Amino acid sequence: MNGVMRRAALVVMAVVLVGFVGPAARGQTRGEVRGEFVRLVEKQVGDREFLGVVVDRFEGAGQATLLVPMRRTESGRVVRNEDLAAWARRLRPGTKVEIAYVGDGGAMFIKRAESAQHREGRGDDLEAVVRRLQERLQTMEKQIVELREENRHLRRRLEEKQTDAKTSSQRSALDEEVVTQERASGLPDGMRGFRGMVRGTVVRKGDGEFLLKVQKVLKVWKANKAENPQSAVGKILAIVLPREGRLLEQQRKTFRELKVGDQVVVEPFHYKGNALTVVEELRKAD
């Protein structure tokens, strides 16, 4: 029926959705505002920006700005209460509204809202349903985009872990493959069980490994089991980065900066095979 005023009510309790994010329980005030809708505004409260509904009060007490509260999603994210926000965006200047609020520190957060608007024709109720469905669809589409982004992030992390695992697997064959390709000296028997520090020249870089021509054995630790550490001097030895460790990121950074011909000081230990493994120190020589 054209020109007939029908009352459309939206009653949304913010706490029922997922969790009301607004004023604290202490110091709350409650009340109602009746009047005509004027406009929407954005208002900063603390570190968050809220959608505000400006109402010209019937009581002649001037205008009041009531804020659409936030809600907490099941994943813990704080987002705007889209149901109340959608209601607010459908308002037109002059629409009569009745809003119950919870106040704190001068800010009034909408708890329940009703509005009366002109409706025309029998199809109005169906159109309202369609609009609500479209709004919910838009919300779902936003959530899908967020989930896709999170999925891409998880896939990148998985690929990084798989790459690390592949690199670790490749290193296990280093003592045969790299030494053969570069005509490395192989690990002298006197260096098996070595614990200490050496200085030398980088003669080749690979994927997480390098060949070092040893010039000098700088230190030998008490835990050393090598019978003749000096047997490494003049030899080209295969040295690999560790798979894990507290200094791994710094070691990787230093390794990326190394060039063939650089003089380095390294603290390699022998565990098995023909390769030594960097334990802690890896730096360019002074």
N, C-alpha and C positions, 0 to 999 in steps of 0.2 A: 504494500500500500504506500503510494508516493506521499512524501511529506509527513509521514507518521513518525513520531519520536519513539524509538525503542531503546530500552536500557540494556547496555552490554556491560557485563561485569567481568573483571579479571581479578581473581583473588589468588595471590601468589605469596606463600610464606617462604621467605628466603631460607630459613633454617631447614625446611623440608627437603629442598633440592639436594644439596650435598653438604653444605656447611655455610653459615652466614659469615662473611668476612667484612666486618664493619666495626662498630663501636664495641668496647669491652663491656662486660656486665656491670662493673662498678660505675656509678655516676650516670647510668642511662636515664633518659626521660622518654615518656611516650605521649603521643597525642595524635590529633587528626587535623587535617587541613582540607577545607572545602572552598572551591572557587572555580575560576576559569583558567584553562591552560593558555599560557602566553607563548612560550618558546622553549627549545632545548638548548642547553649550554654544556660546556665541558668545565669541570671544576677540579682543581688540585686539592687533595686532602692527604697530608703526609707525603709519602713517596708514590702515591697512586693517583691516577686521573679517573674521575667518575663522570658518568653522564648525569646531568642535572635537569629536572623538570621544574620550570618556573611557573608558579601559579599566582594569579591575582585573587586574593582571598575575598570571599563574600562579606566577611565581617568588617571590611574596610580597614583591616590592619596592614594593608600594603601587600607587597609581593613576598612569596616564600620560594626558596629553591630546595627541592627534595632530591636526594641522590639515589640513583639505581645502585644497589649494593653489589659486591663481588660474591662469588661462590667458589668453593674449592672442589675440583674434579676428583674422580676416583684415583687418578694418578698423582694427586697432590698439587696440581697446578692451580693457581688463583686466576680466575677469569671473570669477566663481567656476567652478571645474571642475564642471560639472553632473553628469557621469557619476559622479564620486566622491561628490558631494553626494547624489545619488539613492540610491547604495548605502548611504550612512550613514543616510539617513532611513528605510530599510527595516529597519534593525537593531532588535532587540527586547532589552530587558534580559536578561542571561544568555547571549546569543548568543556562541559562541566565535569569536574573531577572531584573525587572524595578519596583522600589518601591517609592511611594510618602509617605512622612513622615511629622509629626509634631514634632518639637524639643523643648525641654525645659531643661535648666540646664545641657546641655551636653548629654542628653538622646534623642534618636530618636524613636518615636512611629509610627508604621506602620499605615497609613491611607488607602492606596490603593496599591495593589500588582498585578503584572503580571509576568508570567513565560512562557518560550518556552521550550518544552521537545520533545524528540523523541517519536513518537507513531508508532506502528506496527499493520497492519491489520485493517479491518473494525470494528472489535469488540472493539476497543480502547475506542470510545466514550461511548459505553454501559458500559464498565468496569469502566470508570470514574464515571458514574452515580451510579453504584452499590456501589463503594467505598464511595461516598458521602452519600448514603443512610445508609450504614453500620456505618459510622462515626456518623451520626445523631441518629441512633439507639443506639449506645453506649452512646451518651450524654443523651438520654431519659432514658436509663437503670440506669445511675448514678442518674438522677433526681428522678426516682422511688424509688431507695434505700434511698435517702434523705427523700422523703415523707413518706416512711414506718417507718423510724426512728423517724420522727416527730410525726407520728401517734401513735407509741408505747409510746412516751413521754406523749402525750395527754391522752392516755388510762390509764397510770400510775397515772397521776394527777386526773383523774376522779375516779379511784378506791380508791385513798386516800380520796377524798371528800366523796365518798359513805360510806367508812369505818367510817369516822368521824360522818357522819349522823346516821349510824347504832349504833355507840357507844353512841351518844347523846340520841337516842331513848331508848336504854337499860337502861341508867341512870335514865330515867323518872320513871322506875318501881322499883328503888332502895329501896325506903322507905318501900316497902312491902316485896320484895323478899329477899334482903340481911339481913334485920333485923330478918326475920323469920329463915333463915338458920343459922345465927350465934348467935341466942338468944341475940341479942343486946337489950339494955335497952329501945329502943324507945326514941323519943324525949320528954323530960318532958314538961308539959304545960308551965312551967315557962321559958323555953328556946325559945318559939315561938316568932319570930321577933328579935332574938339575933343579935347584931352587936358588935364584939369585937375580942379578941384573947384568945386562950386557949393553955394549954400544956398537953401532955398525951403520952400514949404508943400505938404503932401500934399493934393491935391484929390480924388483917387480911388484906390482900390486894386482890383486885379484878381488874376488867377491868375498870380503870379510877376511882376507888373508894377504900376507906379503912375504917376499923372500928378503932376507937380511944377510948381508956379508958382514960377519962378525969381525970387528977390529980389536975389541978388548972386553975381557970379563971384568966388570966393575966391582961386583960384590957377590959373595956366596953366603947364603943364610945358614943358620945352624941346622935347619931341617933339610939341608941339601943331602942328596943320596948319590949324586954323580961322583964317580971315582976320579975323573980327570976333566974338570970344567974347562981347563985351558985348551983342550983338544978342539974346542969350537972356534978358536981364533983362526981367521983366514978362510973359514968354511962359509958356504951359503946355506942358511937354515930356513926352513918353512915355519912361519909364525902365524897363528890364527887368533882372532878376537874371541873372547869367551861367549858363551850362550846367554849368560846372565851375570848379575853382580851389581853392587852399589855404584860402581864407577863406569858402568857400561855405556851410558849416554855420552859421557866425557870422552871415553876411549873411541867411540864411533866418530865423534866430532873431530878428534885429532887425526883419526885414520883417514877421514874424507879429505883433510887438508894436506896429507902427505903426498909427495911427488917422488918419482924415481930419482935417485941421486941424493935425497935428503939424508942427513945424519940424524939418527934417533937414539934415544936411551929407552930401553924397554926392560920390564921385569917379567920374563917368561918362565913358566914352570913346565916340566915334562911330566905328562901323565901316562901316555901310551903312544904307540906308533912312532912315526918319524917327525912329527910336528911338535912345536912348543906352543903353549897357550899363554896369552897375556893375562896376568893376574891383576895387577894394579897399575903401575906406572907405565905410561906410554906418552912420550913427548919428543919434540925436536931437540937435538943436542944444542947446547949453548955455543 
